[in-house]
């Protein structure tokens, strides 16, 4: 299963939204209207699923789903 497909499963579980609302161009705060608490919960689930740790300084760079996919693929 691709990274984006795995992320979609996590997003659906975390947000209860339809998987079709997520693609690599999706912006967490704008398109998904996620607040910082929701994003933090999502990142925690992503870190656990992919067995990685995303440093705080990197979180600010993860604006879109595509940014997160790239980070995971380069660091997992």
N, C-alpha and C positions, 0 to 999 in steps of 0.2 A: 504494500500500500504506500502511495506517495506521501510525502510530508504534508502537502496541502490537504489530502484526504484525511489524514490523521488529525490535523488541526480542525478540520470541519467537524469531525466527531466530537472533539473537545468543546468547540464553540457551541454546538447544538446542546450538548449536555449542560454546559455552564449557563447559557443564555436562554435556552428553550426556543430559539429562533430556527427557522428553516435553513437547512444547509445551502440552499440556492442563494441565500443572501450574502454568502461569503465567497470572495474571490481574491486574487492577489492584489487587486487595486483597492480593495475595501479599506477605508480609513476607520480605525477603531473609534475615535471620538466623534467623528462627523457622521459617517455612514451607519455605524452601529449605535451611536449615541450612548456610548459606554462612559461611565464616570471612572474616576481613578480607583475606587474600591473594586468595581467590576473588573477592570483591567488587571489589577493586582491579583485577584482571584484566578483569573484566566491564566496569567503568567505562572502562578504557582502550580496550576494543573499541567501546564505545558512543561515546566521544569521537571515535574515528577514523571510525566509520561515519557519524556525524551532523556531522562536522567542527565540533565544539564543544569547549570546555574547561570542565570543571566545577571551580570553585574548591574547595579543601579545606573551607572554611567551609560550603559548600553540601552537601557530601557527607553530613554529619551529619544533614541534614534529609531525605535521600532514604531513607526507611524502607521504603516499599512500591514495587511496580512502578508504581502509579499516580502516586506522587510523582515518579518518574523520567520518566514520560510527560509529566506537566505541565511539568516543568523543560525538557525537550527542546522541547516545543511552544512554550514561551515564549521560548526562547533560541537555537534553531537557525535 
